[in-house]
Amino acid sequence: MTRPLVVAVDGPAGAGKSAVSRRVAEALGVPFVDSGMFYRAVAWLALEEGVASDDVERLVELVPRLRVEAERVFSQDRDLTADIHRPEINDNLSAISQVAAVRDAINQRQRRLADQGVVMAGRDIGTVVFPETPNKFFLTASLGERVRRRLAQKLRRGEQADAGEMEREIAGRDVADSTRLVAPLRPAPDAVLIDTDGVDVDQVVRRILEQVKR
Ligand code: DC
C-alpha cells in the first residue's frame, strides 16, 4: 500500500500558510487542514464554558467534541468557525497552546485526518505531528508584511482592524509561539524555508509543488 501524501506547512501568523496550503491541496487533490482551528476552538469553548486555562483535565475533554472539515470547525453540530477569530480568545489561545496534554490530544486528531492525504498548516506540523513526511515547508515573512496581510484579510471579511493593535497581537504571538517549551514554532531540520516577502501566492505554490515528493 502506498503511504498517503502528507505536506506540512509551518510558519508564524500571517506568513501566508493558509492561502498557499489551500492552493497546494487543490493541486494535489487532497484536503487542506488549518491546524490552528483546533487550538482556537478549544480556546473559544474554554472561554464560553468558563474552563480555566490551567484546568488540564477539562481542557482535554473539549478536544473529542471537535470536528474540522472543509475549513470549518464544529463542536458537536455547532459551527464555531466565525467565533474562533474573535480577539477575546487571544490570551486564552497562547495559554492553552502551551498545555502538553491538550497538544497531545489535538495531535492525535490531526494524525487521523491524514488517512487520505492532507496539506496541513500550523506551527509544529513538520516537527511534531508528521515528522516522517519528506514534504516539509516553513514559510516566513517580515513582521510588517504579515501585519499588512492580516489587516487586508480582516477588511475583506468586513471587520474593523487597527494596524498598531494588529502588530502588537502578531508580535506577541510570535514570542509566545516560538518561546514556549512544548512544540515551539521552528523549522524542522529538513524543512524547505521559503521567505514570502514580496513573493506572490502563485510563486510560493509553484515552488512547493516542484518539491513535493509523492
Ligand atoms: O494559525 P493560527 O494563527 O490560527 O493559530 C492560532 C494559535 O494556535 C497559534 O498562535 C498557536 C496555536 N497553534 C499551535 O500551537 N500549533 C499549531 N500547529 C497551530 C496553531
Residues whose N, C-alpha, C, O or C-beta is under 5 A from the ligand:
A	BS01	DC	A13 S35 G36 Y39 S97 G122 R123 D124 R173
